[in-house]
Amino acid sequence: MGRRKNSQTSTSLNNTQHQATKVCFDDDDEEENINLDDSIVATEKAIAMDDVTMSDPNAPFVDGGDDDKTSADYYFDSYSHFGIHELRSIFSSVDVSLPIFTLQEMLKDAVRTKTYQNVIFQNKFLFKDKVVLDVGAGTGILSLFCAKAGAAHVYAVECSHIANMAKEIVESNGFSNVITVMKGKIEDIELPVAKVDIIISEWMGYFLLFENMLDSVLYARDKWLVNDGIVLPDKASLYLTAIEDAEYKEDKIECKYCLVSYVDENHFPVDPSNVWNLAAQPASISRGWHFNSSYICFVALACMLAPVWNNVYGFDMTCIKKQAMGEPLVDTVDQNQIVTNCQLLKVGYACTMDISKMVSGDTSFTVPFKLVAERDDYIHALVAYFDVSFTKCHKLMGFSTGPRSRATHWKQTVLYLEDVLTICQGEALIGSMTVAPNKKNPRDIDITIKYSLNGRRCVASRTQHYKMR
């Protein structure tokens, strides 16, 4: 599961045309359409005016050692490195794909954190004198919000070593008498209380379900939540659309030869053959390299030379292309790339996942889709994203991770197609998507896409398999 090198990590509110998001709720076999547009826009405006501030950016990274770790240990400990939790302004415009920055991204994700903060602080009547369970508490930020909102007690359960730091954070903020941090898997621990009134969690992964943390929330709900208790968030919806993405598909998948051009500080062309004689330092910023010396600075304007996979120094390496095609890409998609409508996928009998009612097996499903072209264009990939909502609040609240909304650390999930589909306005790409946890590692996701297009200029039908890992 890779990421683009040229992603933007933030989107200007003034330049973003937010599309109304319809969320269908399944309640007593009736579907109720609720428009999240107003609440999402309100949240985005609040975020733009009051971004979340974090701790000292100079805090050191700490390595706790890797002896005798299982795959599950690596998963949990990937979230425990302290650098993950920092906010460093230098990364505000740089896409960093290393696991060590995962929770750092989460904390600096103002859409995510500010929404939870608003949900809690603007609905203190839900939390006043209530017992709260925070599943996957991380640094304990949500637990701190709940304690500040008047919760009687908060149990913050975190499996990784960051739980030790969460305890320190709780103590340094004066909430030790309200928040109890418990290190361990939610399935293994025992709470000192029989029931809780509220379960809060930021369980969503890439593609909504990656890492399978939802099952832990459902386990906690069934074991500890009172009958009339609240799960936050309580609704989630998955969407699918199609995009034109020729340039980056060639860059990532096809790996065609690319021309490289350089300019000096005065924007005059420079012979690339001379570049290698300079002191070159890779910068992993944008799709190029920054070349630095004491006298001159060159900037690569195009990607570096890369061989075609079927002829790498005379050898066939097309298996790498197949591997790349089967790995979904997590990235921010430009809304101008969208070719079709954005379809809400009907999971099971509802248009949304109801976290207060669904069961563990509901995370495996097959859903049909019909994507209708809004203009004449080419389709290179399908794109999935999700919305979450908090319906128990005084006023509906939530956020979207879609291409037309403010960017989040979840970005979108890009599924490249083997075919390049030529589609005309009004024509429909139809098919189905099957999603299931991987049998060997349930935190991974297996995705199967079946699609067909019977258009005037293109007829195609194919089944493709993907694995998020």
N, C-alpha and C positions, 0 to 999 in steps of 0.2 A: 504494500500500500504506500505509494509514493506521493510526492507533492510537486507541484510546479515550482520552478525556480523564480518565476516572474510574477508571483502572486501579490496582490495588494491585501494588506491586513486590515484596512479600514476603508469605509465608503462615506463620501460626503453626503450629509443629509440633504443639502440643498440641491445636489445633483442627482439624487436618487428618486425615481418615481416609484413609490411604494404601491404595490398591487394589493387590493383587498383580498384577504384570505378567508375563505369560507371553511368553517369547521363543522362537521356533522356529528352530533352526539346521539348515541343510541340509548334511549331512556324509555323503558316500558314499550319496546318495539316501535317507538316513534322517533323519527329523525328530526332534530331541531337544528336549523341553520343559524349559527352565531357568527357575526362578523367581527373578527379580531382586529380589523384595520385601525380603529380609533385607539384601542389600548396599545397596540404596537407602536403607532406613530407617537403617542404620548410618551411612551417609555423611551423611544429614541430621542425625542426632544430633551427629556430629562437627562439622558446620558450625555448628550452633546453639551449640556450646560454644567454637568456635575460628574465628571469622570471619576472612577474609583482611584484612590491613591493607595500605594502599597508601602512596604517596608524598605529599609536601607538597601539600595542596589549594590552595595559593596560587600554584602554578606558572603562568606566563603562557601565553596562547594565542599561537601564532605563525602568521602567514600567509606561505606561501612563494611566493605569486603564482600566477596562473592562465594564463599566456601559453602559447598553442599546445598546449593539452591535448586529447588524444583522449578518447573516452568511457571507454576502459580506464584512462587516466590519472586521470580523475575518480573512478573506482571505487577505485583503489588509494590515491589521495591523500586520499580521504574518511576513511581510517583513519589518516592520518599527523598530524593535528592533535593537539597535545600535550594539549589539554583532554579529548580522548577517553579518555586513559589515566589521568586523575585519578580519585580517589575523593572525592566531596564528600558529606558527610552530609546536606546540604540536599536532595539528590535522592533520598534513601532512600524518600521517600513521594510523589515527584512523577514523573509519566510524561513524559519528554522525548523527542520524536520527531525532533529535529534530528540529521542525520548526524554532526555533530561530537562527539556523545556516545556513538557506537556502541561504540568500544573501551573507553570509560570504563565503560559498562554491563558489558562482558565481564569487565573486571578486578574490578569489585565484585560480580560474579555468583559468590557463594560456592559454589553447587552445582557450577558449571563448574570453577572454579579449584581448589577443595578436592578434587574428585574426581580431577583430573589429578595433583595433588600426592600424594594417597594412593596412586594407582596406581604412581607412580614410587618414592616413599619406602618403601612397604610391599612392593615387589618389586625391591629393589636387585640381586638376583641376575640379573635380566634385563638390567640396564644396566652392571653391573660390567665395565670394560675393553672396552666395546662402542663402535662408531662409530654415532652417531645423526644422522639428518637430520630437522630441524624444518621442516616445510613451512608457510609463512605464519606466520612466527615472531612478528610484531608487536613487542611490547616485549622479547621474548625470555624471558618468564617460564617457559615450558615447557623451554627450553634450560637455564636456570639450575637448574631442578629436576633435570634429567638430569645436569648436571655435578656437582651436589652429591651425587647418588646414586652417583657413581663412574664415569661414562662416560669412555672414553679420549679421545674427541673428539666435539664436537657442531657440526654445520654448520647454522646458523640462516639460512634463506633467507626474505627479506622483500622484496616489490616496492615498497612505498611508502617515502616519505621517513622514516618512523619508524625505518627500518633504521639511520639515522645515530645516532638516540638509543639504539637497542638496543646499538650498539657502545659508547657511553658508559656505559650501564648495566652491560654486561659488564665493562668496564674498572674501573668504580668498585666492583664487587663482587669483583674479584680473580680473574676467570675467563678472562682474555684468552688464557691458554695452553691452555685447554680448549675454548673456544667461538669459532668463526669466523663472524662475521656477514657474509652475502653479500647485496648489494642487487641485485634483478633477479627476473624471472619464472622460475619453476622450469623452464619449458620452454626458456629461453634460456641459462641459466648452465651452467657446467661445473664439477663438483666436482673438487677435487684428489686425490680417491681414486676407485678403480674401483667399489667397492661399499660399501654401508653395512649394518649389522646390524639397525637399527631405524629405522622411519619413524614419527614422531609428529606429529600435526597436530590442530588444532581447526578442522576444515573445515566443520562443520555450519552451515547458514544457517537462516533462517526457513523453515518448512515442510520442514526438513531439507536441501533441495536448492537453495534460493535462493542465488544468486551462483555456483553451479556450481563451487565450489572442489574438489569431490570429484574432478573430472577431473584436476586438477593432482596430487592425491595418487596417483591411479592411474598417471599418467605417471611420477612419481618412483619408484613401486613397480616398474614394468616396466623402468626404465632402471638403477636403482642398488641395489635390494634384493637381498641374497644369497638363494639358493634356499630356505634354511630361516629366512629373516628374519621379523621381526615388524612388523605394522602396528598402531598404537594410535591410536584404538580400532579394533577389527576387525569389529564388528557394529553394525548400525543397523536399527531397525524403525519403520515408519510406522503410525499408528493414525487411525481416523476414528470420530466420534460425532456426535450431533445434540443441539441445545440449543433451549430456549425463550429468546427474547431480544427480546420485543416492544418494551420501552422504548427500548433503544438503537438498534434498527433504525429506529424512528420518528425518533429524534434524528439519526442519520447518513444514512439512506437516504430516508425519506419527507419529513423536514424539515417536519413539521406545525407549526402555530403552537403555541407554548408559553407558558403563563402564568408570569410572574415574580413572586415574592413576596420581600419583604425584611423583616428584623427588625433592631432596633438592639441595642446591647450588653446590654440588659435583656430581650431577646426579645419586645419589643412590635412589632406590625406597623407598617410604614411605607409611606406612599403611594409607589409606584414612580415616579410622575410627578415627584416631588421629587428623585429620585436624580440625574437628569441635571444638576441645578444644582450638584452637589457635584464636587469634584475627584476624578475617577474614574481609577483606574489598573488596566489589565488585569493579571491575575496568572497566567493559564494554569494555574491549580491547580483541580482538580475541574471540574465542569460549570458554572462560573459565574465571577463576577468579584468581586474584593475592592474595596470602596469605602472609601478612607481620607481622613480629614480630621483636623485637629487636635482636633476636639471629638467626633467620632462615627465609628463604623465600621459600615458596612452590609455584609452578606454576601448575595449572590444565592443563593437556595435552589434555583432551577430554571434551566434553560438559557435563553439569550437568545432574543429573538423571532427566528424564522426563517420565511420564506415557504414556501408549498407550491410545489414546482418547476413545476407546470403553470400557476401564476398568480403570476409575480413582477412586481409593479407592472403587471399586465395583459398580461405577455408569457409565452409558453410556453418553459420551460427544462427540459423533461423529459429532454433529452439528458444533463443533468448527473446526473440520477437513474440513468440507464442506465450512465453511466460509474462512478458510485459503486458500483453493484451488481456491476460486473465487477472491482472491485479488492478482493482479499482483505484482511482487517483483522488486524493483529497485535496481540493483546491478551491479558490474563489473564482467563480465563473462570472464573466461580464454579462450583464443582462442583455446587451445588444447581440449576444451570440444565440439567444433563445429563438428557435425557429417555430415551435409549436405551442399549443396551450400547455398549462401546467395542471396536471390531473391529480386530484386527491385519490389515493389508492384506498379501496374499500377492503380493510383487513377483517376477515371473518364476516360477521353479519352487520358490522358497523363501519362507518366512515372514519372512525377514530378509535384509538386504543384507550380504553377506560381502565386506568391503573387501579381503581378501587374495586373493579369487578373481574378483570381478566385473570386467566390462570397461566402458569408457566408455559404450557404447550402452545399458547396463542402466539408466541414469538416465532413459530414456524408457520408459514402460510404461502399460498399461491394466489396472486391477484391478477385480474385482467387489466389491460390498459388500452386506451385509444387516444393517440396523440395526433391532433389535426394541425396541419401546417398553416401558419398565419401569413406566409409569404413564399415565393419561389426561392429555394435555397438548397443547400446540401446538409445532410445529417451525418455527423461523424461519431456522435456519442449520445448516450442518455445520461441524464443528470438527476440524482435523487437528493432530496432535502427534507427537513421536517419542521413542524411547528409544535410547540407545547403551550398548554394553557392551564390556568389556575381558576377553576370555575366556582370554587367555594368562597372566593373573596367577595367583598361588598360590591365591587365592580369587576367585571371580567378583565383578567390580566394575562399576559403571555408574550411570547416572542416567536419570530420566524427566523429560520436559517437559510431562507431562499435567496436567490440571486438579486431580487429586487428589494431586499431589506438590508439594513446595516450589517456589515460583516461580523461574523463571530468566529471563535476558534474552531468551531465545527466545520465551517466553510460549506462546501457541497461535495457530493461523491460523484465522480465522473466515471462512467462505464463505456469504454471505447468499443465501437462496433467494428467487426472485420470488414464489413462492406461500407463503401461511401454511397449513401442513398441520395439520389436526386429526387427531390420532392417538390411538387407544385402546390400552390396555395389551395387549400380546401381538401387536399388528399390526406388520407389517414394512415399512420403507422400503427398497426394493431399487434397485440401480442399478450404475453403473460410474464410475470416475474415470480419466481419461487425463492423464498428466503428461509434458511434454516441454520441453526448453530452447527459448526463443524463437529463431526462425531469424535474425532481424536482430541480436539481442543475446542470446547464449547464457547470459548471467548472469541474465536474466529467465526466468520460468517461465510457460508456458501450461498452464492447467488446464481440462479439460472435465468437467463433471458431468452424467451422465444419471441421472434418478431417476424412480421411479413409486411411487405409493401407491394401493392398492385396498382402502380401509377401509370401515367401516360408515358413517362420517360425512364421509368425504372421499375423493374419487377425483381423482388428479392425476398428470400425466406431463409432464416437461419436460427440455430440454437447455439447460445454461447454460455460458457460457464466461468464464473469469477469466484475468487476467494479473497476476502479481506482478512489480513493477518498482520 
